[in-house]
Structures are given as structure tokens and as C-alpha cells.
Amino acid sequence: MKTFTFAGTALDTDGTAVFRATTREGYAKILAKEGKTNIEIFSLPHAMTKAEAKAYIKDSAKQKEMREKFFKLNTQPEGELEPA
């Protein structure tokens, strides 16, 4: 079974978001040269299959969103509430 050490997403030239998995460290530069945009390639903690990498990236994005929301809620000056 093939495994990968980097994974993420990029927008194709037609605007379609595509999941990418690779073993190349400089893959983001290759995608940029091909005209891809919004490139987000991450180093995986260990070699993973494409399905595992996709689940890991999805979970990481969810965790990032939760952290950002937590810090936004907990950095409001006292007495001020975030609008609902």
C-alpha cells in the first residue's frame, strides 16, 4: 500500500478544490508553477495512506477552527461579549 508524508489541498485552475498527497517536500512549488492557488500542503506526523492522510487533514482543519474560535472567545476584553 502506497504511503505519503505530505498532504493538503489546492485549487485547480478552474477553481475546483483538490486533495493532494505526496512524498515530495517541495510539492507546493510545483503546484504553484502549474497555476494552482490556495495551496496548503502539510507535513504528516508519519507516513499515511491517502485515506488516512485525508482524514488527518480534515481533523486538523477542524481542530484549527476550534482553537481559533476558543481564542477569539477568550480574548475579548472583560465586559464585552462576542456578537451571536
C-alpha positions as CSV (number, residue, x, y, z in Angstrom):
1,M,0.0,0.0,0.0
2,K,1.4,3.4,-1.0
3,T,2.0,5.9,1.8
4,F,2.6,9.7,1.8
5,T,4.5,12.1,4.1
6,F,2.8,15.4,2.9
7,A,-0.8,16.1,2.2
8,G,-3.2,19.0,1.7
9,T,-5.4,20.9,-0.8
10,A,-5.0,23.2,-3.7
11,L,-7.4,24.9,-6.1
12,D,-7.1,23.8,-9.7
13,T,-7.0,26.5,-12.4
14,D,-10.8,26.0,-12.9
15,G,-11.4,26.7,-9.1
16,T,-12.0,23.1,-8.1
17,A,-10.5,22.2,-4.7
18,V,-8.5,19.0,-5.0
19,F,-6.9,16.9,-2.2
20,R,-3.2,16.2,-2.8
21,A,-0.8,13.7,-1.2
22,T,2.9,13.3,-2.0
23,T,6.3,12.3,-0.7
24,R,8.0,15.4,-2.2
25,E,8.9,18.2,0.2
26,G,8.8,20.9,-2.5
27,Y,5.5,19.8,-4.0
28,A,3.8,23.2,-3.2
29,K,6.3,24.9,-5.5
30,I,5.4,22.5,-8.3
31,L,1.7,23.1,-7.8
32,A,2.3,26.9,-7.9
33,K,4.2,26.6,-11.2
34,E,1.3,24.7,-12.6
35,G,-1.0,27.6,-11.8
36,K,-2.7,26.1,-8.7
37,T,-3.8,28.5,-6.0
38,N,-4.7,28.4,-2.3
39,I,-2.1,25.7,-1.8
40,E,-2.0,24.2,1.7
41,I,0.4,21.3,1.9
42,F,1.3,20.0,5.4
43,S,3.9,17.6,6.7
44,L,2.2,14.5,8.1
45,P,3.4,13.2,11.5
46,H,4.1,9.8,10.0
47,A,3.7,8.0,6.6
48,M,0.0,7.5,5.8
49,T,-2.2,6.1,3.1
50,K,-4.2,8.6,1.1
51,A,-7.4,7.9,3.0
52,E,-5.6,8.3,6.4
53,A,-3.9,11.5,5.2
54,K,-7.3,12.9,4.1
55,A,-8.9,12.1,7.5
56,Y,-5.9,13.6,9.3
57,I,-6.0,16.8,7.3
58,K,-9.8,17.1,7.8
59,D,-9.4,16.5,11.5
60,S,-6.5,19.0,11.7
61,A,-8.6,21.7,10.0
62,K,-11.5,21.1,12.4
63,Q,-9.1,21.4,15.4
64,K,-7.6,24.6,14.0
65,E,-11.1,26.1,13.6
66,M,-12.0,25.1,17.2
67,R,-8.7,26.6,18.5
68,E,-9.3,29.9,16.7
69,K,-12.9,30.1,18.0
70,F,-11.7,29.3,21.5
71,F,-9.0,32.0,21.5
72,K,-11.4,34.5,19.9
73,L,-14.0,33.9,22.6
74,N,-11.4,34.0,25.4
75,T,-9.5,37.2,24.3
76,Q,-12.5,39.5,24.4
77,P,-11.9,42.4,26.9
78,E,-13.8,41.9,30.1
79,G,-17.4,43.1,30.0
80,E,-17.6,42.6,26.2
81,L,-19.4,39.7,24.6
82,E,-18.9,38.4,21.1
83,P,-22.0,39.1,19.0
84,A,-24.0,36.0,18.3
